[in-house]
Amino acid sequence: MFYFDIVKFLFFYLFLTMLSQMALSFSGITSFHVSEATFIDSNDSSVLFRKSFFTQSLYLLVAIIFFYFTKNFYSKSWDKYFLTGAAFLSLYGLYEFVYFLFTHQNGDFISNRMFDGSHSGSLVQWFTIESFVVQRVKSLTGEPSMFALTIIPFFYYAFYTKRYKLSMLFGLAAVLTFSSTAYLGLAIFFVAKIIKFYKNIILLYCASLLCMILGLIVGFEKIWKIIYDAVFKKILTDSQSTVIRSFNFGRHMDFYSNLPFFNKLFGVGFGTVRSTDLFSTLLINVGIVGLIIFTFLFLYPVFKLKTLNNEIRAIKLSLIFVYIAMMIAVPEFSYLSSWLFLGVSYYYIKEAKASLLSTHLFCYFQANSYSSRYITSVLRF
């Protein structure tokens, strides 16, 4: 089944790619202008089958193999391994945070990714609280928002599986990213808890009391300033992050609107452009069809799975968060943590189908057994 899934994916992926390249070949487009969009390989002057298509497809293929491997072979014994990995990632990020706190220098001694041979693939970003400067937690990921995309699903999973110490570690690391992506994930978590408030009323009272005590100790004005600078300032003001994201989104949507009809459907080829959001990135690269397939892939388990236990609840929340975060802010399609939780969700769907089938077969054979016994008794009579 694992190999069948891989072959099935490759067939549809290559089929959609050929449709996009055929549409491009008949469109009359002879070149792409670098100023029109953010191309992954701006030095490539070709239109059909650009070099970035092959390199980015390798990233996607690794993610897909991992997804199908998880779907077919996942077991609960995996949990301790991926939670240990997430714990190391968080502890390393907190180490960087503390190291900068005392030395005002970057303490990262592991990351060695370089792009174009000149700049690091792991950015160091700071956050200023009045005159106090701290390093935003990003650990071994590229930047704080990418770390938030990675760690928030593990925070959900650790909390709902009652690994509260780990969930506190993941939550602390997420908060110290000072990233709106992390706060989006925490907001989704609290909304889910509020919806179930009648089952967790004591927890809500304790959380409210803790917030009140924290506010009295630190000061409500300082807490509000931190929250405003980390979240609302990016949305309500012309911060650099907001300006860049808005500019890139508008530019890529203009590029998409000028594409021929069939390229709007199937895109210009996977891995061609990379915006600061996955929505416009997917529209250009794989078109409306590709965007619909990606959306269905991530949101189908949310509606299909019945929330029978806390693990499934955590997985559904994780998929909602990952989808929203990638679409609006973090266009990282190849992070294996996202595909891990997606694979686990499809594993549970597969198990539910197998359980339903075995139930139907049992009822069928039981009914036939009763029928044969009745016929035999009648004949004997």
Summary of the structure (lengths in Angstrom):
residues: 381
radius of gyration: 24.8
end to end distance: 50.1
largest distance: 97.3
contacts: 1145
relative contact order: 0.12
helix: 73%
strand: 4%
